[in-house]
Structure formats: C-alpha cells, structure tokens
Amino acid sequence: MIEFRYILFHLLLAIILLYYGKQISHKSINSYWKLSFIPILAFTIEEGLRWGRNIDWCIYYNVYNDYLHGFSSNHEVLFQAIWRLYAFLNFPYPIVIASCSCFLIFAIFYFTKTYKSVTYILIPFIVFNCAGTATNLIRWYMGFSFLLIAIRLYQEEKRTLAILLTICSACTHIGIIIAVPIFYALLTYNKVLLKPFAAIVISILLSVLFDPAIMGKFSFVFDFFKGFDRFDTYANDATGWLTGEGQNSTSERRSTISLLIANVPLWAYILVGYKVSLNLNLAKVYNLMLVGIYLKNTASGLELMGRYSYLFEPFICVIASYSILYLIKQRRTFTNTILLLVSITYILRKLYVFCAPMVHDDFMHYVWDEQLNPYSLINLYHSF
C-alpha cells in the first residue's frame, strides 16, 4: 500500500507539473504566477511533507532540535538565521523542510519564467532531475535556490539584487561559492564556446579517459576556504574528497560503456541545441549546458563533483526542452525522428527514476504516517 501510494503521488505531481506547464505556455505572462500556485503547492506537499525522506533529513532533524533548545551550530550564517527563526517560532520540523521544498520549486518557477514557451517540458524535466537529490541535500539546494533566482536577476540586468542573492547563496552553503565564478563568467560571454563536433568529442574523451586521481591536483582550491568550519571536513582531506576516497557515499564509478550510453541523449541536446541557441539567442545557456554535461561525464562515483554537476542541470533542461520543441516542429526525417526519440526517452527515464519506489517502506512515509525515529532511520539508510 505504501509503495503504491508513493508511486501514485509522484505520478500525480508529474501530471500536475505537465498540465499547468502547458497552461502557462499558452496563457498570457500575466497569468504566470496564478497558474504556478497549484504546482508549487503540490510539490511542497508531496516532496516537503515526506517523513525521513533521506539521510540528511534525519541528520538535520537533530540540528533543528538543537535550535529548538537554544543551542547553536557551525553552519553558515544565513542558514542558521533562517532555521533559528523557525525554531524561535516553534515550527514543527516537517514544516521547516516543506518550506525548503517550497523555496526550491518557487526558484525553479522564477527561473523558468524566461522560457515560458517550453514550460510544459522544462518544469517537469527540471523537477525530475533535481527532486531526488534535493530531498537529501537540503542545505545545498537551499543555497542553489538563492543562486537560481540570482541568475535570472542577472540575466535581467538587475545586478545589485543578483549580487545580494548570490551572497545569500554562499551564506547558506559556502561550497556553492566555487561555482559562482563559472556561472557569471559564462553569463557575460555571448558566443558559443564549442561547435557540436568538438563539444561531443570532448564529452567522449572525458567519459573514456578521465581518471578521478586527476582531481587530487586541484586540492589547493580548498586552501582558500580554510577557516570556514563547514569546509573543514573537505579541507582537511581535500585530495580524498576530490578523488572519491574520502566521501561519505559508497557509490562506484560507472563503466565506460555505461557512461557512453548515458551520454547519447546529452549529445543529441548538444547537436540540436547548437542550432536552437543560434536561432533563439541562447548561447549563454548552451555554454552552461556544456559545463553541466562535462561535469556529469566526470562526476560518476564522485560525491563532491556530483554536487556541482547538479547546479548546471537546469541549463541542460532548458536546451533540451527547446531542442525537443524544435524537433517536433521539423520535417520527419529519419535523423530527426531518432534524435527526438532519444531526447524524449531521456526524460521518460528521469520520470521513471522520480516515481520508482524506494528500497524500504520506511523510506516512503509522509508526516501523516507513523513518525519513525530519525536515529533508527539513519542506521537503516546506512544498511543499504
């Protein structure tokens, strides 16, 4: 019953995102936020009100309990300020987590308003991509939510607000600051970095030849963040974290063949997205997509690298959405049909992962179910 309900709720959320995304794409921009309310609420309830939804949820349960009892922590200043305000107001922990989910989906809708014509593809695609990781990496995605809003503000030349929100991002999770220069450097560059052939060749080479040991050469970057308590775990063993030897997760690097097969839809987005970006002035987004793809090529089995690849996934989704729309409108040649099938299959696979039940019933509870002990759940998560 729990498994069936979990799948059903996720499917319902997917349908709501698709339906309202379609409505948004056809209606006036003035109706954007009115139409966005239901999908934002649905995501907040479905993703935000799950109980014990992943291991970080259980860990932050203890952090929030400390705040409720007047204790401090060594987390970033803005994260502490927000969560300690919740504690001062005596909010229940599930409401705190739901507010994080609400902020994330609001940031997604704020970001995608620029791409209104493809929202029915784009919004579900971004959610399918990020929901699974966002349920666990709570503080990381809080910081990313600020950054996603900042990027849209920067694109609209609201530079002061963009800088302020970027600072908020780093003050929620200091690790995001490493990605900030990449974002803003590419947001100021108006030309496509690489043509499709060169871009795909680089992707293939990274998938085939990349050795995680290479990342150890960049351990000096962490020296700039010594003194930040939240970065000490990484700084004290920078080489281990960058190469995967010091990470918390036990994920293994995928085989080369598996990586290459997984890259096929991404190469389709590179190929078609190049044409789209030239026609629709999306060169900056295309370049950010390339960075995201290259990070995905190298991030397999590397927890820390994986986190940074997540930050670029919305831009992959933007180009992918426009590429799919472009292919739908084109004449049905054999090549276009194959590219369209590959592109859509990738989204359907993400939908399957999004809706697939978790390995244990206890991981699929909601706040109205039995509220299992977070500390026992931690042990259960570690056993899988």
C-alpha positions in Angstrom: 0.0 0.0 0.0 2.8 2.5 0.9 4.7 1.6 -2.3 1.5 2.1 -4.4 0.8 5.4 -2.8 4.3 6.7 -3.2 4.2 5.9 -6.9 0.7 7.4 -7.3 1.7 10.7 -5.5 4.7 11.1 -7.7 2.8 10.4 -10.9 0.1 12.9 -9.8 2.8 15.5 -9.2 4.2 14.8 -12.6 0.8 15.2 -14.2 0.1 18.5 -12.4 3.5 19.9 -13.5 2.8 18.9 -17.1 -0.8 20.2 -17.1 0.0 23.6 -15.5 3.2 23.9 -17.5 1.1 23.5 -20.7 -1.4 26.1 -19.4 1.4 28.6 -18.7 2.9 28.1 -22.1 -0.4 29.1 -23.8 -1.7 31.8 -21.5 -0.6 35.4 -21.0 2.6 36.1 -19.0 0.3 38.0 -16.6 -1.2 34.6 -15.5 2.1 33.0 -14.8 2.1 33.1 -11.0 -1.6 32.5 -10.7 -1.1 29.2 -12.8 2.0 28.4 -10.9 0.4 28.3 -7.5 -1.1 24.7 -7.7 2.1 23.0 -8.9 4.2 24.9 -6.3 1.7 23.8 -3.6 1.7 20.2 -5.0 5.5 19.9 -5.0 5.7 21.4 -1.5 3.2 18.9 -0.1 4.5 15.8 -1.9 8.2 16.4 -1.6 8.2 18.6 1.5 6.0 16.5 3.8 7.7 13.2 3.5 8.9 11.8 6.8 12.5 10.7 7.0 12.9 11.2 3.3 16.7 10.6 3.2 19.7 10.5 5.5 20.3 14.3 5.6 16.7 14.8 6.6 17.4 12.6 9.6 20.7 14.4 10.4 19.1 17.9 10.2 16.3 16.7 12.5 18.9 16.7 15.2 20.3 20.1 14.1 16.8 21.7 14.3 16.2 20.1 17.7 19.4 21.9 18.9 18.0 25.2 17.7 14.7 24.5 19.5 16.6 24.1 22.7 18.6 27.3 22.2 21.9 25.7 21.0 23.9 27.0 18.1 25.8 25.1 15.3 28.7 25.7 13.0 26.5 26.1 9.8 26.6 29.1 7.6 25.2 32.3 9.0 22.1 32.7 6.8 21.1 29.0 7.1 21.4 29.4 10.9 19.4 32.6 10.9 16.5 31.1 8.9 16.3 27.9 10.8 16.8 29.5 14.2 13.9 31.9 13.3 11.8 28.8 12.6 12.9 27.4 16.0 12.0 30.7 17.7 8.5 30.5 16.2 8.4 26.8 17.3 7.6 25.5 13.8 7.4 21.7 13.5 10.4 20.2 11.7 8.3 18.9 8.7 7.1 22.5 8.1 10.7 23.7 8.1 11.6 21.0 5.5 8.4 21.8 3.5 9.5 25.5 3.4 12.8 24.4 1.8 11.0 22.4 -0.8 8.6 25.4 -1.4 11.6 27.7 -1.8 13.2 25.3 -4.3 10.1 24.9 -6.5 9.5 28.7 -6.3 13.1 29.3 -7.5 12.5 26.9 -10.4 9.4 28.6 -11.5 11.1 32.0 -11.1 14.0 30.8 -13.3 11.8 29.2 -15.9 9.6 32.3 -16.5 12.1 33.5 -19.0 11.4 30.3 -21.0 7.6 30.4 -20.9 7.0 28.8 -24.3 8.6 25.4 -23.2 7.5 25.3 -19.6 5.4 22.2 -20.1 8.6 20.3 -20.9 11.1 22.3 -18.9 9.5 22.5 -15.5 8.7 18.7 -15.2 12.2 18.0 -16.6 14.0 20.1 -14.0 11.9 18.6 -11.2 12.6 15.0 -12.4 16.3 15.9 -12.5 16.6 17.6 -9.1 13.9 16.2 -6.8 15.8 13.0 -5.9 19.0 14.8 -4.9 17.1 17.8 -3.3 15.3 15.5 -0.9 18.7 14.7 0.6 21.0 17.7 0.0 18.7 20.1 1.9 21.2 22.9 2.6 22.9 22.6 -0.8 19.6 23.1 -2.6 18.6 26.0 -0.3 21.7 27.7 -1.4 21.1 26.8 -5.0 17.6 28.2 -4.8 19.0 31.6 -4.0 21.6 31.2 -6.8 18.9 30.2 -9.4 16.9 33.3 -8.6 20.1 35.4 -8.8 21.0 34.1 -12.2 17.6 35.2 -13.6 18.0 38.6 -12.0 21.5 38.9 -13.5 20.0 38.0 -17.0 17.5 40.8 -16.5 20.4 43.2 -15.6 19.2 43.6 -12.0 22.8 43.3 -10.9 22.5 44.6 -7.4 19.8 42.1 -6.5 21.6 39.4 -8.3 24.8 40.0 -6.2 22.7 40.1 -3.0 21.0 36.8 -3.7 24.4 35.3 -4.7 25.8 36.3 -1.3 22.7 34.7 0.3 23.5 31.5 -1.6 27.1 31.3 -0.3 25.9 32.2 3.2 23.6 29.2 3.1 26.2 26.8 1.8 29.7 28.1 1.4 30.6 25.3 -1.1 28.5 26.9 -3.8 30.9 29.9 -4.0 33.3 27.7 -6.0 30.7 27.5 -8.9 29.8 31.2 -8.8 32.7 32.5 -10.9 31.9 29.9 -13.6 28.3 30.9 -13.8 29.0 34.6 -14.0 31.9 34.3 -16.4 29.7 32.3 -18.9 26.7 34.7 -18.3 28.8 37.5 -19.6 30.1 35.6 -22.7 27.9 36.0 -25.7 29.3 33.4 -28.1 29.0 29.6 -28.2 32.1 28.1 -26.7 32.3 25.0 -28.9 30.6 23.7 -32.0 28.8 20.3 -31.7 31.6 18.1 -33.1 34.3 19.5 -30.8 31.9 19.5 -27.8 30.9 15.9 -28.3 34.5 14.7 -28.8 35.4 16.4 -25.5 32.5 14.6 -23.8 33.6 11.3 -25.2 37.2 11.8 -24.1 36.2 12.8 -20.6 33.9 9.7 -20.3 36.7 7.4 -21.6 39.9 8.9 -20.3 39.0 10.8 -17.1 40.8 9.4 -14.0 39.4 10.6 -10.6 43.0 10.8 -9.4 43.5 13.9 -11.6 41.1 15.8 -9.3 43.7 15.5 -6.5 45.8 18.1 -8.3 43.1 20.7 -7.5 43.2 20.2 -3.8 44.9 23.6 -3.4 41.4 25.2 -4.1 40.3 24.2 -0.7 43.1 26.2 0.9 41.2 29.4 0.1 38.4 28.2 2.4 40.3 27.3 5.5 38.8 29.0 8.5 35.2 28.1 7.4 34.0 25.5 9.9 31.7 23.9 7.4 34.6 23.5 4.9 37.0 21.9 7.4 35.8 18.3 6.6 36.7 18.9 3.0 39.8 21.0 3.5 41.4 18.5 5.9 41.2 15.8 3.3 40.8 17.7 0.1 42.6 15.1 -2.1 40.4 12.3 -0.7 37.2 14.2 -1.3 38.1 15.2 -4.8 39.2 11.7 -5.8 36.3 10.0 -4.1 38.4 8.3 -1.4 37.2 10.5 1.4 33.5 10.9 0.5 30.6 9.8 2.7 28.8 7.8 0.0 29.9 4.4 -1.3 28.9 5.0 -4.9 31.1 3.4 -7.5 32.2 4.9 -10.8 30.1 3.6 -13.8 31.8 1.6 -16.5 32.9 3.4 -19.6 30.3 1.7 -21.8 27.6 2.7 -19.4 28.8 6.3 -19.3 28.9 6.5 -23.1 25.3 5.1 -23.4 24.0 7.5 -20.8 25.6 10.4 -22.8 23.8 9.7 -26.1 20.8 11.9 -25.2 23.1 14.6 -24.0 25.0 14.6 -27.3 21.6 14.9 -29.0 21.0 18.1 -27.0 24.4 19.4 -27.9 23.8 18.7 -31.6 20.3 20.2 -31.8 20.8 22.7 -29.1 23.5 24.4 -31.1 21.1 25.3 -33.9 18.5 26.4 -31.3 20.9 28.5 -29.4 21.9 30.4 -32.5 18.3 31.0 -33.5 17.0 32.0 -30.1 20.0 33.8 -28.6 20.6 31.1 -26.1 24.4 30.9 -26.4 25.0 31.6 -22.7 22.6 28.8 -21.6 24.2 26.5 -24.2 27.6 27.1 -22.7 26.3 26.4 -19.2 24.8 23.2 -20.5 28.2 22.1 -21.9 29.8 22.7 -18.4 27.0 20.6 -16.9 27.5 17.8 -19.3 31.3 17.7 -18.8 30.8 17.7 -15.0 28.3 14.8 -15.5 30.9 13.0 -17.6 33.5 13.2 -14.8 31.2 13.0 -11.7 30.3 9.3 -11.7 31.3 7.9 -8.4 32.5 11.3 -7.1 30.1 12.7 -4.5 31.6 16.2 -4.4 31.9 16.6 -8.1 28.3 15.3 -8.4 27.0 18.1 -6.3 28.5 20.7 -8.6 27.0 18.9 -11.7 23.6 19.3 -10.1 23.9 23.1 -10.2 24.1 23.0 -14.0 21.2 20.6 -14.7 18.6 23.3 -15.2 20.5 24.6 -18.1 20.7 21.2 -19.7 17.0 21.0 -19.3 16.5 24.4 -21.0 18.4 23.5 -24.1 16.9 20.0 -24.1 13.3 21.5 -23.9 13.9 23.9 -26.8 15.6 21.0 -28.8 12.6 18.8 -28.3 10.2 21.5 -29.4 12.4 22.3 -32.4 12.5 18.6 -33.4 8.7 18.3 -33.1 8.2 21.2 -35.5 10.8 19.9 -38.0 10.1 17.6 -41.0 10.0 14.0 -40.0 13.4 12.8 -41.4 15.0 9.6 -40.1 17.7 11.6 -38.3 15.2 14.0 -36.6 13.0 11.1 -35.6 15.9 9.3 -33.9 17.1 12.5 -32.2 13.5 13.2 -30.9 13.1 9.6 -29.6 16.4 9.7 -27.8 15.6 13.1 -26.3 12.2 12.1 -25.1 13.4 8.7 -23.8 15.9 10.5 -21.6 13.1 12.5 -19.9 10.9 9.4 -19.6 13.8 7.6 -17.8 14.1 10.5 -15.4 10.3 10.3 -14.8 10.7 6.5 -14.1 13.5 7.2 -11.5 11.4 10.0 -10.0 8.4 7.7 -9.5 10.3 4.5 -8.7 9.6 3.3 -5.1 12.5 3.3 -2.6 14.1 0.1 -1.4 12.3 0.1 2.0 8.8 1.0 3.1 10.1 3.1 6.0 11.7 5.5 3.5 8.3 6.3 1.9 6.4 7.6 4.8 4.7 11.0 5.0 4.1 13.2 8.0 0.6 11.8 8.5 2.0 8.2 8.7 3.8 6.7 11.7 6.7 9.1 12.6 9.6 6.8 12.7 12.6 7.6 14.8 15.1 9.6 12.7 18.1 8.0 14.5 16.9 4.5 13.7 16.3 5.6 10.1 19.9 6.7 9.8 21.1 3.2 10.6 18.5 1.8 8.2 19.8 4.0 5.4 23.4 3.0 6.2 22.5 -0.6 5.8 21.6 -0.2 2.1 
